[in-house]
């Protein structure tokens, strides 16, 4: 009898996994392991570790109930080698297996560890995604620009989601993003928080372990409410579709003080770990539209995030290769300020985003892109430090999704592979889309001098120092024309104030 090991990773908690389809319940052994190499390559938020360990333990039990033999290593097992290759080798010694199979990981780091490991391991494609590597490469070949919108339309045609019978997009429009930029509403009492789940015995055991082992890390383990099994994830999906999807489109870019979730789905943590699949998530939203329970702009915007942006970002990661996360085309090199870890800053928008992240291991996409991401780019923070921070702090972060979003979209460190221009803005955008400026120590209306919003100062500082690169960008010409129309003395004052502010930040002063 030939025995193989079937590796199942912590973000591969799907019943329909390619490695499981290729394996045999009669002869093969599933290997799952909680190891330090995965908890410590960056210092992950304790809520992320707790979520994954609890979900992994429950997935192992489901596999056993389905007839699989499972070797599961807990973190505190004294025999634990604390690496995935090490646990495969230990399982091989125990079972007599001479090879392993698995599903391709979502990080080049782990792919290399398995391919170079001591046990021969064959990795099958991760076909839980809509677009394969080969399909994305074929789409990208010969294109001068890899713009997501064109890729998204191909995925709509491929899936038939929100498509008419004659092959045209629903409502005769591909994209309703123009309708999805409403500022924060005055009353958000109808926004429903994500469905909460009371920790059961398995979760409580994991929480105790994580508190003991990782309790001193960035982020709070308190008030753990995440679902940790597919049934709970599906209930969370149904809850969001019923209560928040109708207004998600209108207010998906809005920010409200004290409202970390607003109308957002908070489903990416379940999807990226494998508890939900792209098809069931998209179809739930589309069915709500068909029933007349959600408007087209909300449903199309959500579908675009899943089969458009999510699939596109993964395609870019694997297309660009292992060195992509290290790119730094703008040469930014400032260290992360301490307030990124504490939230102790007078900038209300940054404070709100960082504190929500600390508490929840979550912030929605506009907080990530237009608050912390925007600030990082304007201030010239080292994109690798910024990228590592995002990988540490968010429960839905894995390198395949995090690196292109941060190195590419947020920090423009890839030189324009993902974004056609840097996503930078002054304080005016944050003021328009949030209520944060009303509660801020800085004045968003003040452009220079005492009390000026740092986003206002840093915006022009960024454009000025990178003029040679961006002034010919057709999407940025108006910005430079506005700058050039300013009085020279005013321009000098803005640059001087920005540099003084950055010096105070670098010196560790409260800013």
NUFI-718684 format. One record per atom (N, C-alpha, C): residue in three letters; x, y, z. Coordinates in steps of 0.2 Angstrom, whole numbers, plus 5000, padded with zeros to 4 digits. Last residue first. Example, Ala and Ser with C-alpha at 12.3 -4.5 7.8 and 13.67 -1.06 7.14 Angstrom:
<sites>
SER506449895035SER506849955036SER506450005039ALA506649725039ALA506249785039ALA506649845039
</sites>
This chain:
<sites>
UNK501153195084UNK500953245079UNK500253225077UNK502353185097UNK501653175095UNK501453225090UNK503953145091UNK503553195094UNK502753175093UNK504953075085UNK504553035089UNK504053085093UNK505653125074UNK505953135081UNK505553095086UNK504753105064UNK505353065064UNK505653065071UNK503853215067UNK503653145067UNK504253095068UNK504653325065UNK504353305072UNK504153235072UNK504853305051UNK505453305056UNK505253295063UNK503653325046UNK503953265045UNK504553255050UNK503453465049UNK503053415052UNK503353345052UNK504453515041UNK504553525049UNK504053475052UNK504053485029UNK504653455031UNK504753465039UNK502853565028UNK502853485028UNK503453455030UNK503353695030UNK502953665035UNK502853585035UNK504053695017UNK504453705024UNK503953675030UNK503053685008UNK503553635008UNK503953635015UNK502253795011UNK501953735012UNK502553675012UNK503153905008UNK502953895015UNK502653825016UNK503353884995UNK503953874999UNK503653865006UNK502053924990UNK502353854989UNK502953844994UNK502054054995UNK501554004998UNK501853934997UNK502954104986UNK503054114994UNK502654064997UNK502354094974UNK502954054975UNK503154054983UNK500654064973UNK501154104974UNK501754074976UNK500053934962UNK500153964969UNK500654014969UNK500053874950UNK499653944950UNK499753974957UNK500653754952UNK501053804948UNK500753874949UNK499653684958UNK500253694962UNK500653754958UNK498753674947UNK498553704953UNK499153724957UNK499653594938UNK499453664936UNK499153704942UNK499653474945UNK500253514945UNK500153584942UNK498353434944UNK498653444951UNK499253494950UNK498153424931UNK497753474934UNK498053484941UNK498953304928UNK499153374925UNK498753424929UNK498653174931UNK498953214936UNK499053294934UNK498253104921UNK497853104926UNK498053154932UNK499353104912UNK498753134910UNK498253144916UNK500953134918UNK500453084919UNK499753124917UNK501953224919UNK501653214912UNK501153154912UNK502253234932UNK501953294929UNK501653274922UNK502953124938UNK502153124937UNK501853174934UNK504353124939UNK504053064937UNK503253074935UNK504553254943UNK504853234937UNK504553164934UNK503953274955UNK503653304949UNK503953274943UNK504153224968UNK504053174963UNK503853204956UNK504053334976UNK504653294976UNK504653244971UNK502753384974UNK503353424972UNK503953384972UNK501953284978UNK501853304971UNK502553344969UNK502253284992UNK502353224988UNK502353244981UNK501953414996UNK502653394997UNK502753334992UNK500553414994UNK500953454989UNK501653434990UNK500253315004UNK500053304997UNK500453344993UNK500753375016UNK501053315013UNK500853305006UNK499753475019UNK500453485018UNK500853435014UNK498553395020UNK498653455015UNK499353465013UNK498853305030UNK498753285023UNK498753335018UNK498953395041UNK499553365038UNK499453335031UNK498053545041UNK498053475041UNK498653445038UNK498753675051UNK498553645045UNK498553575045UNK499153735063UNK498553695063UNK498353665056UNK499953865056UNK499753835062UNK499153795061UNK500253835038UNK500353875044UNK500053835050UNK499053795026UNK499753805027UNK499753845034UNK497753765025UNK498153735020UNK498953745022UNK496353725034UNK496953765034UNK497453725030UNK495253635033UNK495253695029UNK495853735029UNK495553545043UNK495653525036UNK495553585031UNK496553575057UNK495953605053UNK496053585045UNK496753455070UNK497053495064UNK496453525061UNK496053385079UNK496453435082UNK496753485076UNK494453335074UNK495153325073UNK495453395076UNK493053315071UNK493353295078UNK494153305079UNK492853335058UNK492453375063UNK492753365070UNK493553245052UNK493853305052UNK493453355057UNK492753125052UNK493353135056UNK493553205057UNK491653095044UNK491553145049UNK492153155054UNK491953075026UNK491953055033UNK491753115038UNK492153125014UNK491953055014UNK491853035022UNK492653255015UNK492053235011UNK491753175012UNK493853235022UNK493353275025UNK492653265021UNK494553155013UNK494353125020UNK493853165023UNK494753255003UNK494453195002UNK494153165008UNK495453355010UNK494853375007UNK494453305006UNK496753325013UNK496253315018UNK495553325016UNK497353254997UNK497353305003UNK496853285008UNK497853094991UNK497353154991UNK497553194997UNK498452964980UNK498553014985UNK497953074985UNK498852844972UNK498152854976UNK498352904981UNK499752874957UNK499752864964UNK499052884967UNK498952794942UNK499252854946UNK499352834953UNK498652664939UNK498852714933UNK499152774936UNK499152524948UNK498752584948UNK499052634942UNK499952404945UNK499252404947UNK498852464946UNK501152454939UNK500852394937UNK500152394939UNK501752574944UNK501152584940UNK500952514937UNK502852544953UNK502952594947UNK502352594942UNK502652484964UNK502852444958UNK502852484952UNK502352574974UNK503052554974UNK503152504968UNK501152634977UNK501452644970UNK502152624970UNK500452604988UNK501052634989UNK501452654982UNK499152544984UNK499252594990UNK499852634989UNK499452454973UNK498852504973UNK498952564978UNK500752384977UNK500552414970UNK500052474971UNK500952364990UNK501552384986UNK501352414979UNK499552334993UNK499952384997UNK500552414992UNK499052244984UNK498652304986UNK499052354990UNK500052154982UNK499852194976UNK499452254979UNK500152104996UNK500752134992UNK500452184987UNK498852045000UNK499152105003UNK499652144999UNK498651934992UNK498151984992UNK498452054995UNK499751854994UNK499551854988UNK499051914987UNK500051855008UNK500451895004UNK500151904997UNK498551895017UNK499051845015UNK499351875010UNK497351955029UNK497951965025UNK498451905024UNK496251965037UNK496151935030UNK496851935026UNK496752025048UNK496551945049UNK496451915042UNK498052135049UNK497352115046UNK497252045046UNK499352155054UNK498852185057UNK498152155055UNK500452105045UNK500352085053UNK499652105055UNK500152155033UNK500152085034UNK500152065041UNK500352295036UNK499652265034UNK499652195034UNK501752295039UNK501252315044UNK500552285042UNK502352255027UNK502352205033UNK501852225038UNK502052375020UNK501752305018UNK501752255023UNK502852465027UNK502052475026UNK501752405025UNK504052415024UNK503852415031UNK503052425031UNK504052425011UNK504152355013UNK503952355021UNK504052565009UNK503452525007UNK503452455009UNK504352685020UNK504652625017UNK504152575015UNK503452835018UNK503652785022UNK503952725018UNK503152965013UNK503752935010UNK503952875015UNK501953025015UNK502453035020UNK503153005018UNK501052985005UNK501253055006UNK501853065010UNK501052845009UNK501352865002UNK501552935002UNK500452845021UNK501152815020UNK501452835014UNK499252905019UNK499752945023UNK500452915022UNK498652815011UNK498752875008UNK499252915012UNK498552705020UNK498952695014UNK499152765011UNK497752765030UNK498452735032UNK498852735025UNK496652815020UNK496952845026UNK497652825028UNK496452755008UNK496452825008UNK496552855015UNK496552615011UNK496852645005UNK496952725006UNK496052585023UNK496652555021UNK496952595016UNK494752655023UNK495252665028UNK495952645026UNK494252585012UNK494452655011UNK494852675017UNK494052455016UNK494552465011UNK494752535010UNK494052435035UNK493752425028UNK494252465023UNK495052335045UNK494752405043UNK494552395036UNK495452225058UNK495052235052UNK494952315052UNK495752185071UNK496152155065UNK495752165059UNK495052255081UNK494652205077UNK495052165072UNK495952345088UNK495352305091UNK495152245087UNK496852385078UNK497052355084UNK496552315088UNK495952445069UNK496352385067UNK496652355073UNK495452545077UNK494952495074UNK495352435072UNK496552625078UNK496252595084UNK495752535082UNK496852655065UNK497352615068UNK496952585074UNK495752735061UNK495852675057UNK496352635061UNK495752835071UNK495152795070UNK495352735067UNK497052895068UNK496852875075UNK496252825074UNK496752945056UNK497252895057UNK497152855063UNK495753045058UNK495652985053UNK496152935054UNK496453135067UNK495853095069UNK495753035065UNK497953165072UNK497553155066UNK497053105067UNK498653155083UNK498153205083UNK497753205077UNK498952985089UNK499153035085UNK498553085085UNK499152835093UNK499152895097UNK499452955093UNK499052715088UNK498552755087UNK498552825090UNK500152625089UNK499752645095UNK499152675094UNK500752595077UNK500652545082UNK500252555088UNK500752715071UNK500452665067UNK500352605072UNK501552795080UNK500752795080UNK500452745076UNK502852785076UNK502552745082UNK501852745082UNK503052775059UNK503052815065UNK502752765070UNK504152675049UNK503452685051UNK503452725058UNK505552765041UNK505252715045UNK504552725047UNK505752815024UNK505552835031UNK505252775035UNK505952785010UNK506352755015UNK506252775023UNK505552774993UNK505352795000UNK505752755005UNK505752754979UNK506352764984UNK506152784991UNK504852714970UNK504852794972UNK505452804977UNK504952584969UNK505052624963UNK505152694965UNK505152454976UNK505152524979UNK505352574974UNK504752284979UNK504852344974UNK504852404978UNK504552164985UNK505152204987UNK505252274983UNK503552094980UNK503452124986UNK503952174989UNK504152034968UNK503652094968UNK503652124974UNK504951924968UNK505251994970UNK504752044970UNK504151824963UNK504351824970UNK504651884973UNK502951884951UNK503451844954UNK503651864961UNK501951934942UNK502551974944UNK503051944947UNK500951834943UNK501251854936UNK501951894938UNK500551834956UNK500851774953UNK501251794946UNK500051964957UNK500551934962UNK500951874959UNK499051974947UNK499652014947UNK500151984952UNK498051884952UNK498451874946UNK499051914945UNK497651944964UNK498051874964UNK498351864958UNK497052054958UNK497652064963UNK498051994963UNK496051994951UNK496552034947UNK497152034952UNK495251934961UNK495551894956UNK496151924952UNK494852054968UNK495152004971UNK495551954966UNK494252134957UNK494852154961UNK495152104964UNK493252034951UNK493652084948UNK494252094952UNK492551954960UNK492751924953UNK493251974949UNK492452054971UNK492651984972UNK492951954965UNK492152184967UNK492652174972UNK492952104972UNK491052164959UNK491752184956UNK492252174961UNK490152124968UNK490352074963UNK491052094960UNK489952254974UNK490152204978UNK490452144973UNK489452334963UNK490052354966UNK490352294970UNK488252264960UNK488852264955UNK489452284958UNK487552284972UNK487752214970UNK488352214965UNK487452424972UNK487752394978UNK487952324975UNK486852454960UNK487452484961UNK487852444967UNK485552384960UNK486152354956UNK486752384957UNK484952354977UNK485052394971UNK485652364967UNK484052224984UNK484652264984UNK484752294977UNK482852154982UNK483052174989UNK483652214990UNK482352094971UNK482252164972UNK482352184979UNK482851974967UNK482251974972UNK482052044973UNK484052004961UNK483451974957UNK482851974961UNK484752044972UNK484552094967UNK483952064963UNK484951924978UNK484551984982UNK484352034977UNK485651854969UNK485051834970UNK484651884974UNK486851924970UNK486551934964UNK485751914965UNK487351884983UNK487151954982UNK486751964975UNK487451744981UNK486951774986UNK486851844985UNK488451744971UNK487751724969UNK487251744975UNK489551784978UNK489251824973UNK488551814971UNK489651674987UNK489651744990UNK489351794984UNK489751564979UNK489251574984UNK489151644986UNK491051604972UNK490351594969UNK489751594973UNK492051604981UNK491851664977UNK491151654974UNK491651524997UNK491951524990UNK491651584986UNK492251515014UNK491751535009UNK492051545002UNK493351465020UNK492651445023UNK492151475018UNK494551505016UNK494251455013UNK493651435015UNK495251625020UNK495351565023UNK495051495020UNK494651715012UNK495351705011UNK495551645015UNK493251715017UNK493451695010UNK494151675009UNK493351765030UNK493151695029UNK493351665022UNK493951885028UNK494251845032UNK494051775031UNK492951945019UNK493551925017UNK493951885021UNK491851995025UNK491851925023UNK492451905021UNK491352125029UNK491752085033UNK491752015032UNK490452205022UNK490252135023UNK490652105028UNK489952375028UNK490352325024UNK490252255026UNK489252475033UNK488852435029UNK489252375026UNK490152495048UNK489652525044UNK489252475040UNK491352455055UNK491052415050UNK490552445045UNK491752555064UNK492252515061UNK491952475055UNK491252685070UNK490852635066UNK491352605062UNK491852795076UNK491552745080UNK491152685077UNK491552905063UNK491852895069UNK491552845073UNK491452835047UNK491052865052UNK491452855059UNK491652845029UNK491952835036UNK491552875041UNK491252775013UNK491152825019UNK491452795025UNK491252695002UNK491852735003UNK491752785009UNK489952635002UNK490552595003UNK491252635004UNK488752685001UNK489152715007UNK489752675008UNK488052634990UNK488052704992UNK488552724996UNK488252494993UNK488552524987UNK488552604988UNK487652455005UNK488352455004UNK488652494998UNK486252455006UNK486652525007UNK487352515006UNK485952315004UNK485552375001UNK485952445001UNK486852245013UNK486952255006UNK486552305002UNK486352235026UNK486852295024UNK486952295017UNK485452135028UNK485352195032UNK485852255029UNK485552025019UNK484952045021UNK484952125024UNK486952015018UNK486552025012UNK485852055014UNK487351985031UNK487552045028UNK487052065022UNK486651865034UNK486551915038UNK486751985034UNK487351785024UNK486551795024UNK486351855028UNK488651785030UNK488451805023UNK487751825022UNK488451725042UNK488651795042UNK488551825035UNK488051595037UNK487551635041UNK487751715041UNK489251555032UNK488651565027UNK488151605031UNK490051555043UNK490251595038UNK489651615033UNK489451445050UNK489451515053UNK489551565048UNK489751345041UNK489051355042UNK488951425045UNK491151335041UNK490851355035UNK490151375037UNK491851415056UNK491651355052UNK491251375047UNK492051515064UNK492651475063UNK492451415059UNK491651695066UNK491451625065UNK492051585063UNK492151805079UNK492251775072UNK491951705072UNK492351865091UNK491651855089UNK491651815082UNK493151915105UNK493251875099UNK492551855097UNK493552015115UNK492852015112UNK492951975105UNK495352025114UNK494652035118UNK494052035113UNK496552035109UNK496151975108UNK495451975111UNK497152175100UNK496852145106UNK496552085104UNK498852225095UNK498152205094UNK497852165100UNK500552165095UNK500052215093UNK499352185092UNK500752035109UNK500852065102UNK500352125101UNK500551975120UNK500952035121UNK501052065114UNK499951845118UNK499551905121UNK499951965121UNK500451735113UNK500451795108UNK500151855111UNK500251625122UNK500851625118UNK500951695114UNK499151655129UNK499751635133UNK500351645128UNK498251685119UNK498351735124UNK499051715128UNK498251555113UNK498451615109UNK498651675114UNK497651475123UNK498251465120UNK498651525117UNK496351535124UNK496851535130UNK497551515128UNK495851525111UNK495951585114UNK496451585120UNK495751375111UNK496251415106UNK496351485109UNK494751355120UNK495351325121UNK495951365117UNK493751435114UNK493951455120UNK494651425122UNK493551355102UNK493751425102UNK494051445108UNK493051235108UNK493651235104UNK493951305103UNK491851285114UNK492451255118UNK493051255114UNK491451435106UNK491251375109UNK491851345112UNK491051615107UNK491551555106UNK491351495110UNK489651665097UNK489951655104UNK490451605104UNK489751775084UNK489651705086UNK490051695093UNK488951905075UNK489351885080UNK489251815082UNK488751985059UNK488551925064UNK489051905069UNK489252155059UNK489352085057UNK489052035062UNK487952275063UNK488652245064UNK488652175061UNK487052365052UNK487052315056UNK487752285057UNK486352525050UNK486952485049UNK486952435054UNK485352615055UNK485152555051UNK485752505049UNK486052725060UNK485752675065UNK485452615061UNK486752825054UNK486952755052UNK486652705057UNK486452985048UNK486152935053UNK486352865050UNK487153055039UNK487153085046UNK486853025051UNK488352965029UNK487652985031UNK487653015038UNK489753005020UNK489552975026UNK488853005028UNK489553025002UNK489853045009UNK489453005015UNK489452904989UNK489152954993UNK489552965000UNK489952834979UNK490352874982UNK490052924986UNK489252754969UNK489552724975UNK489952764979UNK489052784956UNK488452794961UNK488652774968UNK490252754950UNK490052824950UNK489452834955UNK490152624949UNK490552654954UNK490452724955UNK489552534941UNK489152584944UNK489552614949UNK489952454925UNK490252484932UNK489752534934UNK489352414914UNK489752374917UNK489952394924UNK487652434909UNK488252464911UNK488652414915UNK486452384906UNK486852404900UNK487452444903UNK485852314915UNK485752384915UNK486152424910UNK487052194914UNK486452204917UNK486352284918UNK487952184899UNK487952184906UNK487252214909UNK487452064886UNK487652124888UNK487652134896UNK487051934882UNK487851944883UNK487952014885UNK485751914881UNK486051934875UNK486851944876UNK485351894894UNK485351834890UNK485751854883UNK486452004904UNK485851984901UNK485951924897UNK487451974919UNK487451984912UNK486751964909UNK487751944933UNK487452014931UNK487552024923UNK488851824928UNK488551864934UNK488351934931UNK489451744919UNK488851764917UNK488451804923UNK490851714920UNK490351684925UNK489651694923UNK491351774908UNK491551704910UNK491051674915UNK490951904909UNK490751864903UNK490851794905UNK491651944921UNK490851944921UNK490651904915UNK492951924917UNK492651884922UNK491951884922UNK493052034908UNK493151964905UNK492851914910UNK492852134916UNK492352124911UNK492452054908UNK494052134923UNK493352124927UNK492852104922UNK494952174914UNK494952104917UNK494352084920UNK494652304913UNK494552264907UNK494552184909UNK494852354926UNK494152354923UNK494152304917UNK496252334929UNK495752294932UNK495052294928UNK497452344917UNK496952384920UNK496452334923UNK498952344913UNK498552284916UNK497952314920UNK499552404898UNK499352424905UNK498852364907UNK499952344887UNK500352394889UNK500152414897UNK499852174883UNK499552234886UNK500052284888UNK500552054881UNK500452104875UNK500152164877UNK499651954892UNK500151954887UNK499952014882UNK498551954901UNK499052004902UNK499552014896UNK497851834897UNK497551904897UNK498051954897UNK498851744900UNK498551744893UNK498251814892UNK498951754914UNK499551764909UNK499351784902UNK497651714917UNK497851784919UNK498451804914UNK497751574913UNK497251624910UNK497451694911UNK498751534921UNK498851524914UNK498351574911UNK498251544934UNK498851584932UNK498851584925UNK496451554933UNK497051524934UNK497651564932UNK495051624941UNK495551634936UNK496151604937UNK494351594953UNK494051594946UNK494551594940UNK494951474965UNK494951544962UNK494651534955UNK495151354968UNK494551384972UNK494451454969UNK496251294963UNK495651304958UNK495051334962UNK497751294964UNK497251314969UNK496651334964UNK498651154957UNK498351224957UNK497851234962UNK499651054968UNK499151054963UNK498951134963UNK501351004971UNK500851054972UNK500351064966UNK502150874978UNK501950904972UNK501350944974UNK503650854987UNK502950874987UNK502750904981UNK504850754995UNK504550774988UNK503850794989UNK505550825009UNK505050775007UNK504850795000UNK506350935013UNK506650875013UNK506250815010UNK505951075001UNK505951045008UNK506250975007UNK505851164991UNK506451144993UNK506551104999UNK504451164990UNK504751144984UNK505551124986UNK504151225003UNK503951155001UNK504251124995UNK504751355002UNK504951305007UNK504751235006UNK504151404990UNK504851384990UNK505051344996UNK502851424996UNK502951384990UNK503751354989UNK503151515006UNK502951445008UNK503051395002UNK503451624998UNK503951605004UNK503751535005UNK502451654990UNK503051624987UNK503451594992UNK500851614995UNK501351654996UNK502051614994UNK499751524994UNK499651594992UNK500251634993UNK500151354989UNK500051404994UNK499951474990UNK499351234980UNK499851284980UNK499651334985UNK498951084989UNK498751134985UNK499251194985UNK499950934989UNK499650994992UNK499351034987UNK500750784994UNK500450824989UNK500050884993UNK502250694997UNK501750734999UNK501450764993UNK503150535000UNK502950594996UNK502350624999UNK503250425008UNK503850445004UNK503750505000UNK502650365023UNK502550405017UNK503150425014UNK502750305036UNK503050275030UNK502950305023UNK502250375047UNK501750335042UNK502150295037UNK503250445053UNK502750405057UNK502350355053UNK503950505043UNK504350455047UNK503850415051UNK502950595039UNK503250535034UNK503550485038UNK502850675050UNK502250635048UNK502550575043UNK504050735049UNK503950695055UNK503350655053UNK503950805037UNK504450755037UNK504350705043UNK502850895039UNK502850835034UNK503350785035UNK503550965049UNK502950925051UNK502750875046UNK504451035041UNK504650985047UNK504150945049UNK503751105032UNK504151055030UNK504351005035UNK503151195042UNK502751145038UNK503151095035UNK503851205059UNK503851225052UNK503451175048UNK503851155072UNK503651225071UNK503851245064UNK503951025077UNK504551055074UNK504451125072UNK503250965091UNK503151005086UNK503851035083UNK503250885103UNK503650855097UNK503550905091UNK502450955112UNK503150955113UNK503550925107UNK501151065106UNK501350995106UNK502150995107UNK500651185105UNK501051175111UNK501251095111UNK500051185092UNK500551235093UNK501051205099UNK499651025086UNK499451085090UNK500051125091UNK499450935072UNK499950955077UNK499751025080UNK498650795065UNK498550865067UNK499050885073UNK498250685054UNK498850705059UNK498850775060UNK496850605049UNK497150665050UNK497650665055UNK496050505038UNK496450505043UNK496850565043UNK494350535032UNK495050545032UNK495450535038UNK492950535034UNK493350475032UNK494050475031UNK492250645038UNK492150625031UNK492650565029UNK492750665051UNK492050635050UNK491950615043UNK494050715047UNK493950645050UNK493250615050UNK493550835042UNK493950785038UNK493950715041UNK493050895054UNK492650885048UNK492950835043UNK494250905061UNK493750865063UNK493250845058UNK494951005053UNK495250935054UNK494650885057UNK494051115055UNK494151085049UNK494451015049UNK494351135069UNK493651115067UNK493651085060UNK495651175068UNK495451125072UNK494751095070UNK495551295059UNK495951235057UNK495751175061UNK494851375067UNK494551355061UNK494851295058UNK495751405077UNK495151375079UNK494751345072UNK496851455070UNK496951395074UNK496251355075UNK496251575064UNK496451515060UNK496551455064UNK495851645076UNK495351625070UNK495651565066UNK497151665082UNK496551625085UNK496051605080UNK497751735072UNK498051675074UNK497451635077UNK496951855072UNK497051815066UNK497251745068UNK497151905085UNK496451875083UNK496451835076UNK498451935086UNK498251875089UNK497551855087UNK499351975071UNK498851995076UNK498551935079UNK500951915067UNK500251915066UNK499851935072UNK502351955065UNK502051955071UNK501351965070UNK502951855051UNK502851915054UNK502451905060UNK503351725055UNK503751755050UNK503551835049UNK502551675066UNK503051715067UNK503451745061UNK501651575062UNK501451635066UNK501951685067UNK502451495054UNK501851535051UNK501651585055UNK503351445062UNK503651475056UNK503051515053UNK502651385072UNK502951455074UNK503151485067UNK501051305067UNK501851305068UNK502051375069UNK499951185067UNK500051245070UNK500751255071UNK499551075053UNK499951095059UNK499951165060UNK498950925045UNK498850995047UNK499251015053UNK498850805033UNK499350835038UNK499150905039UNK498050655029UNK498050725029UNK498450755035UNK498550515021UNK498550545027UNK498550615027UNK497950385010UNK498350445011UNK498150475018UNK497150275007UNK497850265008UNK498250325010UNK495750305007UNK495950235009UNK496650235010UNK495650435003UNK495450425010UNK495750355012UNK496750504992UNK496350444993UNK496250435001UNK496950654982UNK497150604987UNK496650554988UNK496350754974UNK496850704971UNK497050654976UNK495550814983UNK495250774977UNK495750734974UNK496450874991UNK495950824994UNK495650784988UNK497050964982UNK497450914985UNK497050854988UNK495951054979UNK496251014974UNK496650954977UNK494551054990UNK495251074989UNK495551024984UNK493151074995UNK493351064988UNK494051084987UNK493151125008UNK492951045007UNK493251025000UNK494451225014UNK493851215010UNK493751145008UNK495451295020UNK494951265024UNK494351245020UNK496751355018UNK496451305013UNK495951265016UNK497451425027UNK497051465023UNK496751425017UNK498251325033UNK497751355037UNK497351405033UNK498351175022UNK498651235026UNK498051275029UNK498651015021UNK498051065021UNK498351125025UNK499450885012UNK499550945016UNK498950985015UNK499450715013UNK499050775009UNK499050835014UNK500650595010UNK500350645014UNK499950695010UNK500350425004UNK500550495003UNK500250535009UNK500750255003UNK500450305007UNK500750375005UNK500450104995UNK500750174994UNK500450224998UNK500449945000UNK500050005000UNK500450065000
</sites>
